[in-house]
Amino acid sequence: AVGQRGGVLVNNRMQSSDPRIFALGEVACHKGICYGLIAPGWDQASVLAKNFEDATWGLSKGKKSGETPAEAPLYEGSDLSTKLKLLGVDVASFGSSLDFWFKRQFHESDAKKQGLSFTLQVDPFSGLYRKLIFHEESQKLMGGLLVGNADDYFSLLGLSQQDSLGKKAPVDLFLGGSSEAGVDDLSDDSIVCLCQKVSKKDIVDAVKEKDCATIPDLKRVTTAGAGCGGCVLSTGFVPKILKNALEECGKKLFTGISPHFPFSRRELFEIIKLKELKTYEEVVEACARVGKIPDLKKALAGDEVCKPVVASILASLWQESPVKSGLKELQDTNDHFLANIQRSGQYSVIPRVPGGELTPDELILMGTVAKKYNLWTKVTGAQRIGLFGANVWQLPSIWEELCYGRTSFESADGKVAAKVETEGMESGHAYGKALRAVKTCVGTSWCRFGVQDSVGMGNRIEQRYKGFRAPHKWKMGVSGCMRECAEAQGKDIGLVATTKGYNLYVGGNHGTSPKHATLFLTDLSDDDCIKYIDRVMMYYTFTSDPLTRTSKWLENLEGGIEHLREVVIDDKLGLCEELDQRMQNQVDTYECEWKKVVDSPELRKKFRQFANVDDTKFGDLEWSQQRKQKKIAVEDLPTIIGPAKIGKDKADGTWHWVDVGSPDDFPKGGGFAVKVSSSELAVYNHVGSGKWYATQNSCPHKQLQVLSRGLIGMHGDVPKIACPIHKNTYNLETGKGISNAGLNIASFDAKVEGGRVLVHLPPDDVLDKALARQDPKGNSECQGSCDLPKDLQW
């Protein structure tokens, strides 16, 4: 049956008129309402899951024990309060009950009939609209509409669930007033995570009774923040309740980068810089001597949070190749193979195009390489050309031809033929937390409005800062006049030309939270621009939190823009000489990361598809014709939910030990893919636990065979692997999902014996039936002279 206004009619168990069919989310119509929000969908899914459990395991257990099973829960409806971002604008609505919406309490005439009044705050210049509805007698907050600024949404939502405003008055809830509710104002049963229905008491009990000390701890124990995540932001209640509860227990709020490293990034940067530490092991041991590492063994194992932070600091200070042994095992998804991983498990190749200036020879070089390797091509948003669909084993060969500028191709029909020899191109660092690109307009090179050579300046600063690793990616722009065609004021560093030089802007970015850059200095010469960019970016690298763009760093910097001017212009902290020397050393020691790989047989070996065989593959998704090119299919593979199809718990007498290679074939503290019969497995050498592990290579979420490329670490006392695609984590001992209990992988025993790595596996046919699948053709089809020499000697 279908509701009057659409949707499948369901009862309180989410059951449709056909008892075999259930519905939830936007398709379900419950008591005449089709909910279009995610929180009601979770509520409905929870009820449905528990009713399923009651109908199967719950009822059968109750019957076996002779007990009467408890009634499964019923769905009674959901709160419609929500906070969204539409086209970059914060919007929110909240109510103490459904009457706020269905009795139109937000509408002036309807509100008055119900004995309600409201306050209204409007600022057309900043785009702010704020309407709060109150009961005239009790002054209870009934609900509100927020547009333009919804920072205190969670505080207001909490107040609307209370019987009164407590010590506050309606005027206090104006933006700029004291609308921010203290956690002491909340009752124990106040819901602080709307998505997961977690109360204040749940958070406090988790801290006091289950030793939760961090937001990840609370997520694991209470599920708070597992929905939209808004409640665990600084504007939400959960961090404030956590802080108060810890203080009541005589503890301090954890501020380190991970449980294994109780240091802020700034503290860790200073330790590594002053002690000149060069490896992860040296960093752990030095920090342990300070007495702040709670468990040395676990810290050596690390996790997917602390390892990339340490790797980033080491790269910023010492500029060593990210893929050398000891560093590669610390790198997050993209730095692991010096390329951005794509939806198909393949990679992009993006050479550097300084200032967006590209020669015809370089265009021919990239086009020839794209034809030769069947790569999809696109002009990127950073004025570069991206080649997509490279397989991990192809990357060194592709970059060899690009770095040395020599390649050739001839199509099968003879209509396309190219042979090019040019200077070659460098890595564009599109994969790194580093300078991505400098966007420029043509400036005085061609434009009749240009007042400075923006292309020349853009080229100069990109050549200077290329490869510089920072806490997050950063971008620059240079505009040749005030018309701002290069959008420099939306970049981390922007230069806008004047008749006297350049205005320097800092701290801008686009993305999910666009930020206009702040004017820092005016009418600078070219050399002065370089001097102050050096200092700003190096001070940012010294002091920023992990994965923090310059805009957020500047917002959180004590003293803000004025403090930054005092540091880099007035030298208030006496740091300018060091900042200058550090940046110059970075420039002097720069090497193209990909050319270093190309020239090193040892580094090239790290890009093999499998450790034990020479087989190759072309991604995990099929390719199809889209417009003028072939590309990967639009649809991902389905997610597999439930227990693994096979694993060590099913081992019997038919299982045997299989040799998958030498221990030297596998990185210490990392993993590598192996192929047994037609099945892909991942084998890991876990330094922290001192053990070897093996699992299926396919992540159940989207089924990409990439687990061997993830970061291994510890989750408490449990060894884990983090998928490089969407960061789902798994227990290496059991294969059970850690971040999502519905996602599980096959795990196998592994060991080193007689100088060989052995994995305990079932017969090939049993293994293949559970794990093998046909490799897609992908972009394997060649349309011409695609035979690739194994050793290219230029």
DAMOBEL-V662815 format. One record per pair of residues at least 4 apart in sequence whose ideal C-beta (glycine too) atoms are under 7 Angstrom apart, sorted by the first residue. I is the first residue (numbers start at 0). J is the second residue. If there is no record, write none. Layout:
I/J  I/J
//
This chain:
0/8  0/16  1/5  1/6  1/7  1/8  2/6  2/8  2/28  2/31  2/33  5/28  5/33  6/26  6/27  6/28  6/33  7/15  7/22  7/26  7/27  7/28  8/15  8/16  8/28  9/13  9/14  9/15  9/22  9/27  9/28  9/29  10/14  11/73  11/74  11/75  12/46  12/50  12/73  13/21  13/22  13/23  13/27  13/43  13/46  13/47  13/74  14/18  14/21  15/20  15/21  15/22  21/47  22/26  22/27  23/27  23/40  23/43  23/44  23/47  24/40  24/43  25/33  25/35  27/33  27/43  28/32  28/33  29/74  29/76  30/76  34/39  34/40  34/77  36/79  36/81  37/41  37/226  37/227  38/42  38/77  38/193  38/194  38/226  39/43  39/77  40/44  41/45  41/194  41/226  42/46  42/74  42/77  43/47  43/74  44/48  45/49  46/50  46/72  46/73  46/74  47/51  48/52  49/53  49/71  49/72  50/54  50/71  51/55  52/56  52/57  53/57  53/58  53/68  53/71  54/58  55/59  56/60  57/61  57/68  58/62  58/68  59/63  60/64  61/66  61/67  61/68  76/97  78/193  79/94  79/97  79/100  80/92  80/93  80/94  80/156  80/193  81/91  81/92  82/91  82/149  82/152  82/229  83/90  84/88  84/89  85/90  87/513  88/126  88/146  88/147  89/147  89/148  89/149  90/145  90/146  90/149  91/145  91/149  91/152  92/144  93/142  93/143  93/152  93/155  93/156  93/159  94/99  94/100  94/141  94/142  94/159  95/99  95/140  95/141  95/142  95/159  95/160  97/101  98/102  98/104  99/104  99/105  99/141  99/142  102/109  102/113  103/109  104/109  104/110  104/113  104/115  104/132  104/141  104/142  105/130  105/132  105/142  105/144  106/110  107/111  108/112  109/113  110/115  110/116  110/117  110/132  111/115  114/134  114/135  115/132  115/133  115/134  115/135  115/141  116/133  116/135  117/130  117/131  117/132  117/133  118/131  118/169  118/173  119/130  120/127  120/129  120/173  120/174  121/127  121/128  122/127  125/147  126/147  127/147  127/148  127/174  128/146  128/147  129/145  129/174  130/143  130/144  131/140  131/143  131/169  131/172  132/141  132/142  132/143  133/138  133/139  133/140  133/141  133/169  134/138  134/139  134/141  137/163  138/163  138/164  138/169  139/162  139/163  140/155  140/158  140/159  140/164  141/159  142/159  143/155  145/149  145/152  148/174  150/234  151/155  151/178  151/179  151/234  152/156  153/157  153/229  153/230  153/234  153/235  153/236  154/158  154/178  154/179  154/180  155/159  155/172  155/178  156/160  156/193  157/180  157/185  157/189  157/191  157/236  158/164  158/180  160/189  160/190  161/165  161/186  164/168  165/184  167/171  167/172  167/177  170/176  171/176  171/177  171/178  172/176  172/178  174/178  180/184  180/185  182/236  182/239  182/240  182/243  185/189  185/199  187/198  187/199  187/200  188/198  188/200  189/198  189/199  190/196  190/198  191/197  191/198  191/199  191/202  191/230  191/236  191/237  191/240  192/197  192/223  192/224  192/230  192/237  194/226  194/227  195/222  195/223  195/225  195/226  197/201  197/202  197/221  197/222  197/223  199/203  199/240  200/204  201/205  201/221  202/206  202/217  202/221  202/223  202/237  202/240  202/241  202/244  203/207  203/240  203/244  204/208  205/209  205/211  205/217  205/220  205/221  206/211  206/241  206/244  206/245  206/248  207/244  207/248  209/220  211/216  211/217  211/220  212/216  212/245  212/250  212/253  213/253  213/258  214/218  214/224  214/231  214/238  215/219  216/220  217/221  217/223  217/237  217/241  218/222  218/223  218/224  218/225  223/230  223/231  223/237  224/228  224/230  224/231  224/237  228/232  229/235  230/235  230/236  230/237  231/235  231/237  231/238  233/238  236/240  237/241  238/242  239/243  240/244  241/245  241/252  242/246  242/252  243/247  244/248  245/250  245/251  245/252  253/261  254/263  255/260  255/261  255/262  255/263  256/260  256/262  256/263  256/264  256/267  256/304  256/305  256/308  256/545  257/302  257/304  257/305  259/297  259/298  259/301  259/302  259/305  260/267  260/286  260/298  260/305  261/291  262/266  262/267  262/286  262/291  263/267  264/268  264/308  264/470  264/543  264/544  264/545  265/269  265/542  266/270  267/271  267/312  268/272  268/312  268/541  269/273  270/274  270/285  270/286  271/276  271/282  271/312  271/313  271/316  272/316  274/285  276/281  276/282  276/285  277/281  277/313  277/317  278/325  279/283  279/309  279/325  279/329  280/284  280/299  281/285  282/286  282/309  283/287  283/292  283/295  283/298  283/299  284/288  286/291  286/292  287/292  287/295  292/298  294/298  295/299  296/300  296/687  297/687  297/713  299/686  299/687  300/685  300/686  300/687  300/688  300/712  300/713  301/305  301/306  301/712  302/306  302/712  302/713  303/710  303/712  303/721  303/726  304/308  305/309  306/310  306/329  306/710  306/712  307/311  307/329  307/330  307/331  308/312  308/545  309/313  309/329  310/314  310/321  310/326  310/329  310/330  311/315  311/432  311/468  311/470  312/316  313/317  313/319  313/326  314/318  314/321  314/468  315/468  315/469  315/540  318/585  318/588  318/589  319/323  319/326  320/592  320/595  321/326  321/327  321/330  321/334  321/337  321/592  322/327  322/337  322/596  322/602  322/605  323/327  323/602  324/666  326/330  327/335  327/605  327/666  327/669  328/666  328/667  328/668  328/669  330/334  330/335  331/335  331/710  332/340  332/723  333/338  333/339  333/340  333/430  334/430  334/431  335/708  335/723  336/346  336/391  336/394  336/606  337/426  337/430  337/592  337/593  337/596  338/346  338/347  338/348  338/389  338/394  338/430  339/346  339/347  339/429  339/430  340/344  340/346  340/723  340/724  341/345  341/346  341/347  341/387  342/620  342/631  342/635  343/618  343/619  343/620  343/631  344/618  344/619  344/703  344/704  344/705  345/388  345/389  345/390  345/618  346/389  346/391  346/394  347/385  347/386  347/387  347/429  348/374  348/386  348/389  348/397  349/379  349/383  349/385  349/427  349/429  350/365  350/401  350/424  350/425  350/427  351/424  351/425  351/426  351/427  351/465  352/356  352/357  352/382  352/383  353/458  353/461  353/462  354/437  354/439  354/454  354/457  354/458  354/461  355/382  355/438  355/439  355/457  356/454  356/458  357/361  357/362  359/363  360/364  360/419  360/421  361/365  361/421  361/424  362/366  363/367  363/417  363/419  364/368  364/401  364/404  364/406  364/419  364/421  364/424  365/369  365/384  365/386  366/370  367/371  367/406  367/407  367/408  367/417  367/419  368/372  368/386  368/397  368/400  368/401  368/406  369/374  369/376  369/386  370/408  370/415  371/406  371/408  371/785  372/389  372/393  372/397  373/388  373/778  373/780  373/781  374/386  374/387  374/388  374/389  375/387  375/388  375/628  375/629  375/630  376/384  376/386  377/385  377/387  378/384  379/383  379/385  381/435  381/436  381/438  382/436  382/438  383/427  383/436  388/778  389/393  389/394  389/397  390/615  390/616  390/617  390/618  391/606  391/608  392/606  392/607  392/608  392/615  393/397  394/398  394/606  395/399  395/596  395/597  395/603  395/606  396/400  396/787  397/401  398/402  398/593  398/596  398/597  399/403  399/597  399/791  400/405  400/406  401/423  401/424  402/423  402/424  402/591  402/593  402/594  402/597  403/423  403/793  404/420  404/421  404/422  404/423  404/424  405/419  405/420  405/793  406/419  407/417  407/418  408/417  408/783  408/784  409/413  409/416  409/783  409/784  410/414  410/415  410/782  410/783  411/782  411/783  425/591  426/591  426/592  426/593  427/436  428/433  428/434  428/435  428/465  428/466  429/435  431/468  432/468  432/469  432/470  432/471  432/472  433/466  433/467  433/468  433/469  433/472  434/464  434/465  434/467  434/473  435/472  435/474  436/461  436/474  437/457  437/460  437/461  437/475  437/476  437/477  438/476  438/485  438/486  439/453  439/454  439/457  439/477  439/485  440/446  440/453  440/478  440/479  440/484  440/485  441/445  441/446  441/449  441/454  441/479  442/446  442/449  442/451  442/452  442/453  442/454  442/479  442/496  443/449  443/450  443/451  443/452  443/479  444/452  444/454  446/479  448/480  448/482  449/453  449/479  449/480  450/479  450/480  450/496  450/497  450/498  451/456  451/479  451/496  451/501  452/456  453/457  453/477  453/478  453/479  453/485  453/496  454/458  455/459  456/460  456/477  456/494  456/525  457/461  457/477  458/462  459/463  460/464  460/475  460/529  460/532  461/465  463/529  463/586  465/589  466/589  466/592  467/585  469/473  469/536  469/539  469/540  470/540  470/543  470/544  470/545  470/546  470/547  471/546  471/547  471/548  473/491  473/549  474/490  474/491  475/490  475/491  475/492  475/493  476/485  476/486  476/487  476/490  476/493  477/485  477/487  477/494  478/483  478/484  478/485  478/487  478/495  478/496  479/496  480/496  481/495  483/487  483/488  483/495  487/493  487/494  487/495  487/504  488/493  488/495  488/504  488/507  488/515  488/516  489/507  489/508  489/509  489/513  489/515  489/516  490/507  490/516  491/506  491/507  491/508  491/548  491/549  492/505  492/532  493/504  493/507  493/516  494/501  494/503  494/528  495/501  495/502  495/504  496/501  497/501  497/502  497/522  499/522  500/522  500/523  500/524  501/523  501/528  502/518  502/521  503/519  503/520  503/523  503/528  503/531  504/516  504/517  504/518  504/519  505/516  505/517  505/519  505/535  505/549  505/553  506/514  506/516  506/517  506/549  506/550  506/553  507/514  507/515  507/516  507/550  508/513  508/514  508/548  508/550  509/513  514/550  517/553  517/560  520/531  523/527  523/528  525/529  526/530  527/531  528/532  529/533  530/534  531/535  531/567  532/536  533/537  533/578  533/579  533/582  534/538  534/567  534/575  534/578  534/579  535/539  535/563  535/567  536/540  537/541  537/578  537/581  537/582  538/542  538/566  538/567  538/574  538/578  539/543  539/549  539/552  543/547  543/552  547/551  547/552  548/552  549/553  550/554  551/555  552/556  553/559  553/560  553/563  556/562  556/563  557/562  558/562  560/564  561/565  562/566  563/567  564/568  564/569  565/569  565/571  566/571  566/572  566/574  567/575  570/575  574/578  575/579  576/580  577/581  578/582  579/583  580/584  581/585  582/586  583/587  584/588  585/589  590/595  591/595  592/596  593/597  594/598  595/599  595/602  596/602  596/603  599/603  600/604  608/614  608/615  608/616  608/672  609/614  609/672  609/673  609/674  610/659  610/660  610/664  610/665  610/671  610/672  610/673  611/659  611/660  611/673  611/674  612/674  614/674  616/774  617/775  617/776  617/777  617/778  617/779  618/631  618/775  618/777  619/636  619/702  619/703  619/704  619/775  620/631  620/632  620/775  621/632  621/775  621/776  621/777  622/629  622/630  622/631  622/777  622/778  623/629  623/632  624/629  625/630  629/778  635/701  636/701  636/702  638/699  638/700  638/701  639/699  639/702  640/741  640/742  641/741  642/743  643/734  643/743  643/744  643/745  644/745  644/769  645/649  645/745  645/761  645/769  645/770  646/734  646/745  646/746  647/746  647/747  647/748  647/759  650/654  650/759  653/761  653/762  654/759  654/760  654/761  655/760  656/757  656/759  657/675  657/757  657/758  657/760  658/755  658/757  659/673  659/675  659/682  659/756  659/758  660/664  660/673  660/756  661/754  661/755  661/756  662/751  662/756  664/671  665/671  665/682  665/684  665/756  666/671  666/684  667/684  667/686  668/684  668/686  668/711  669/684  669/711  670/681  670/682  670/683  670/707  670/709  670/711  670/720  671/682  671/707  672/679  672/681  672/696  672/707  673/680  673/682  674/679  675/680  675/760  675/766  676/763  676/766  676/767  676/771  677/767  677/771  678/766  678/767  678/770  678/771  679/696  679/697  679/704  680/693  680/694  680/695  680/696  680/758  681/693  681/694  681/696  681/706  681/707  682/691  682/693  682/749  682/756  682/758  683/691  683/692  683/711  683/720  683/731  684/691  685/690  685/692  685/711  685/718  685/731  687/713  687/718  688/718  691/749  691/750  691/751  691/756  692/718  692/731  692/746  692/749  693/747  693/749  693/758  694/706  694/720  694/731  694/734  694/744  694/745  694/746  694/747  695/744  695/745  695/770  696/704  696/706  696/707  697/702  697/703  697/704  698/702  698/703  698/705  698/706  698/722  698/724  698/727  699/742  699/743  699/744  700/722  700/725  700/727  700/742  701/724  703/724  705/722  705/723  705/724  706/720  706/722  708/723  709/720  709/721  709/722  709/723  710/721  711/718  711/719  711/720  712/719  713/717  713/718  713/719  714/719  714/728  714/737  717/730  717/732  718/731  718/732  719/728  719/729  719/730  719/731  719/737  720/728  720/729  720/731  721/726  721/728  722/726  722/727  727/736  727/738  727/739  727/742  728/737  728/738  729/734  729/736  729/737  729/744  730/734  730/735  730/737  731/746  732/746  733/746  734/743  734/744  734/745  734/746  735/743  736/740  736/741  736/742  736/743  745/769  745/770  747/758  747/759  747/760  748/759  749/756  749/757  749/758  750/757  751/756  752/757  760/766  761/765  761/766  762/766  763/767  764/768  765/769  766/770  767/771  776/780  781/785
//
